[in-house]
Amino acid sequence: MAKDRISMPSGIGGLVRYFDEYHSKIQFKPGHIVIFCIVVMLIMILLYAYGGSLIGLP
């Protein structure tokens, strides 16, 4: 019965190495993200409200 066992090669033991020490060069503070989202929302509201009237559409 011992001869029916399947053994995996020693190099593929399921070990995966992840690098936790990676730091991005671009970092944003949470406040900057909130302000950016608010600015984008205001621009979209203005475009929906006045965008069609600028080119003569109803």
Sequence and secondary structure as in RCSB ss.txt:
>XXXX:A:sequence
MAKDRISMPSGIGGLVRYFDEYHSKIQFKPGHIVIFCIVVMLIMILLYAYGGSLIGLP
>XXXX:A:secstr
 GGG     GGGSS     TT   S    HHHHHHHHHHHHHHHHHHHHHHHHHTT  
